[in-house]
Amino acid sequence: MNLEQISEKICDMLIASSYFDEANDIRVLMMKILALNKNDPNRVNAIDSLISRCHPKWLGDYYINNVTYKEWTDLITQFKNKLNNVK
């Protein structure tokens, strides 16, 4: 999966578990990452913001319906790795 696909999967899982605000925040930040120039400070800030969320004490603390904790944290880790690759 590419970065966009992973972010959409995370957002879909968050929405299915009633974390609407968090999913919306991730989508807004992803739009900045995908639309802005690579060196734009707003893009870099969006990447940093998403990376900071890929932590057991942030996204990892959410209970996601019908997904094991390991599956959820593996997806978050994959998201963080992809974000670091585009930074």
QUIKAMO-V384349 format. One record per residue. N is the residue number from 1. RES is the residue in three letters. SS is DSSP state (A for helix, B for strand, O for the rest). PSI is psi as a letter, one per 20 degrees, with the letter a starting at -180 (* if undefined). D_FIRST is the distance of its C-alpha to the first C-alpha in whole Angstrom. Layout:
BEGIN
n res ss psi d_first
N RES SS PSI D_FIRST
N RES SS PSI D_FIRST
END
This chain:
BEGIN
n res ss psi d_first
1 MET O q 0
2 ASN O r 4
3 LEU A g 7
4 GLU A g 8
5 GLN A g 6
6 ILE A g 6
7 SER A h 10
8 GLU A h 10
9 LYS A g 10
10 ILE A g 12
11 CYS A g 14
12 ASP A g 15
13 MET A h 16
14 LEU A g 18
15 ILE A g 20
16 ALA A h 20
17 SER O j 22
18 SER O k 24
19 TYR O m 23
20 PHE A g 23
21 ASP A g 24
22 GLU A g 21
23 ALA A g 18
24 ASN A g 20
25 ASP A g 21
26 ILE A g 17
27 ARG A g 17
28 VAL A g 20
29 LEU A h 18
30 MET A h 15
31 MET A h 17
32 LYS A g 19
33 ILE A g 17
34 LEU A h 16
35 ALA A h 19
36 LEU O q 21
37 ASN O q 22
38 LYS O h 21
39 ASN O j 24
40 ASP O p 25
41 PRO A h 26
42 ASN A h 24
43 ARG A g 21
44 VAL A g 22
45 ASN A h 23
46 ALA A g 20
47 ILE A g 18
48 ASP A h 20
49 SER A g 21
50 LEU A h 17
51 ILE A g 17
52 SER A h 21
53 ARG A h 19
54 CYS O m 17
55 HIS O q 20
56 PRO O h 22
57 LYS O i 24
58 TRP O e 22
59 LEU A h 19
60 GLY A i 20
61 ASP A i 23
62 TYR O p 22
63 TYR O p 23
64 ILE O p 20
65 ASN O p 21
66 ASN O k 20
67 VAL O p 18
68 THR O q 19
69 TYR A h 20
70 LYS A g 18
71 GLU A g 15
72 TRP A g 15
73 THR A h 16
74 ASP A g 13
75 LEU A g 10
76 ILE A g 13
77 THR A g 13
78 GLN A g 9
79 PHE A g 10
80 LYS A g 13
81 ASN A g 12
82 LYS A h 10
83 LEU A g 13
84 ASN A h 15
85 ASN A h 13
86 VAL A i 14
87 LYS O * 17
END
